[in-house]
Amino acid sequence: MKKLIYICILFSLFYNCEDVIDVDLNESEPKLVIEASINWFKNTLGNEQSIKLSLSAPFFNETIPPANGATIHIIDTNSNQFNFIEEGSSGIYRNSNFIPVIDETYTLTINYQGETYTATETLKSVSSIDYVEQINDGGFSGEDIELKAFYTDPENEENYYFFEFISNIPVIPSLEVYEDRFTNGNQIFGFYTEEDLEAGDEVTIRNYGVTKRFYDFMFILLQQGSDDGGGPFETQPATVRGNCINETNPDNFPFGYFRLSEVDELIYTVE
């Protein structure tokens, strides 16, 4: 009799593992997603720029629909206008005559499906990456590779930094933001570690100069997306909004941010 009970329990366990659970998620009307990052890489003209528009989609959707047919332009304080034209039906809008100027203020205007979206931001400079230090016994295990990208913060300036680490292994890029409140005028570093890094792997390191407003935006966004921020179904404490505003219908606010940065890039090969 006991053997029969054990067999029934085991059968029940295996059977339940094959059950399909449908999660009923609330869906809302698609919102415009604005990826407007104007990046001026050091030692380049910075004239070729692009802006990507897409629409928000349900969590389990495998594709992200592009936002087609928008008209986009950026204007600086000298009334120079830079028009962005869509490439086919990709949702990617390009411009080839942009003029980047440090500390210049730019205004973005997007007209999409009868509504007008605007944002204003300043192009900020950035310190160059001095060198990269590699540590081979990092992490909790003492076996992870750690990279420190050192840069020298300008003295007597308020600076904010956005670091991006992109490796050639299949992992999500690492994003970090830093401020110089306690390190003003000193040499400091952006930090990266990944347990799967091995000798010969390449890591693209980018340091972006950003405004305090973007620093605050990314700081909150990264906190909510961290391991301590809950899973994908966890209710976030608030919707993190960027600097883009729907002038026609404020309640139909977009997602995303309009950012302009000088960028220093270094490609490091893990030793």
Secondary structure in CASP SS format (residue, H / E / C, confidence):
PFRMAT SS
TARGET T0000
AUTHOR 0000-0000-0000
METHOD secondary structure of the structure
MODEL  1
M C 1.00
K H 1.00
K H 1.00
L H 1.00
I H 1.00
Y H 1.00
I H 1.00
C H 1.00
I H 1.00
L H 1.00
F H 1.00
S H 1.00
L H 1.00
F H 1.00
Y H 1.00
N H 1.00
C H 1.00
E C 1.00
D C 1.00
V C 1.00
I C 1.00
D C 1.00
V C 1.00
D C 1.00
L C 1.00
N C 1.00
E C 1.00
S C 1.00
E C 1.00
P C 1.00
K C 1.00
L E 1.00
V E 1.00
I E 1.00
E E 1.00
A E 1.00
S E 1.00
I E 1.00
N E 1.00
W E 1.00
F E 1.00
K C 1.00
N C 1.00
T C 1.00
L C 1.00
G C 1.00
N C 1.00
E C 1.00
Q E 1.00
S E 1.00
I E 1.00
K E 1.00
L E 1.00
S E 1.00
L E 1.00
S C 1.00
A C 1.00
P C 1.00
F C 1.00
F C 1.00
N C 1.00
E C 1.00
T C 1.00
I C 1.00
P C 1.00
P E 1.00
A C 1.00
N C 1.00
G C 1.00
A C 1.00
T E 1.00
I E 1.00
H E 1.00
I E 1.00
I E 1.00
D E 1.00
T C 1.00
N C 1.00
S C 1.00
N C 1.00
Q E 1.00
F E 1.00
N E 1.00
F E 1.00
I E 1.00
E E 1.00
E C 1.00
G C 1.00
S C 1.00
S C 1.00
G C 1.00
I E 1.00
Y E 1.00
R E 1.00
N E 1.00
S C 1.00
N C 1.00
F C 1.00
I C 1.00
P C 1.00
V C 1.00
I C 1.00
D C 1.00
E C 1.00
T E 1.00
Y E 1.00
T E 1.00
L E 1.00
T E 1.00
I E 1.00
N E 1.00
Y E 1.00
Q C 1.00
G C 1.00
E E 1.00
T E 1.00
Y E 1.00
T E 1.00
A E 1.00
T E 1.00
E E 1.00
T E 1.00
L C 1.00
K E 1.00
S C 1.00
V C 1.00
S C 1.00
S C 1.00
I E 1.00
D E 1.00
Y E 1.00
V E 1.00
E E 1.00
Q E 1.00
I E 1.00
N E 1.00
D E 1.00
G E 1.00
G C 1.00
F C 1.00
S C 1.00
G C 1.00
E C 1.00
D E 1.00
I E 1.00
E E 1.00
L E 1.00
K E 1.00
A E 1.00
F E 1.00
Y E 1.00
T E 1.00
D C 1.00
P C 1.00
E C 1.00
N C 1.00
E C 1.00
E C 1.00
N C 1.00
Y E 1.00
Y E 1.00
F E 1.00
F E 1.00
E E 1.00
F E 1.00
I E 1.00
S E 1.00
N C 1.00
I C 1.00
P C 1.00
V C 1.00
I C 1.00
P C 1.00
S E 1.00
L E 1.00
E E 1.00
V E 1.00
Y E 1.00
E E 1.00
D C 1.00
R C 1.00
F C 1.00
T C 1.00
N C 1.00
G C 1.00
N C 1.00
Q E 1.00
I E 1.00
F E 1.00
G E 1.00
F E 1.00
Y E 1.00
T E 1.00
E E 1.00
E C 1.00
D C 1.00
L C 1.00
E C 1.00
A C 1.00
G C 1.00
D C 1.00
E E 1.00
V E 1.00
T E 1.00
I E 1.00
R E 1.00
N E 1.00
Y E 1.00
G E 1.00
V E 1.00
T C 1.00
K H 1.00
R H 1.00
F H 1.00
Y H 1.00
D H 1.00
F H 1.00
M H 1.00
F H 1.00
I H 1.00
L H 1.00
L H 1.00
Q H 1.00
Q H 1.00
G C 1.00
S C 1.00
D H 1.00
D H 1.00
G H 1.00
G C 1.00
G C 1.00
P C 1.00
F C 1.00
E C 1.00
T C 1.00
Q C 1.00
P C 1.00
A C 1.00
T C 1.00
V C 1.00
R C 1.00
G C 1.00
N C 1.00
C C 1.00
I E 1.00
N E 1.00
E C 1.00
T C 1.00
N C 1.00
P C 1.00
D C 1.00
N C 1.00
F C 1.00
P C 1.00
F E 1.00
G E 1.00
Y E 1.00
F E 1.00
R E 1.00
L E 1.00
S E 1.00
E E 1.00
V E 1.00
D E 1.00
E E 1.00
L E 1.00
I E 1.00
Y E 1.00
T E 1.00
V C 1.00
E C 1.00
END
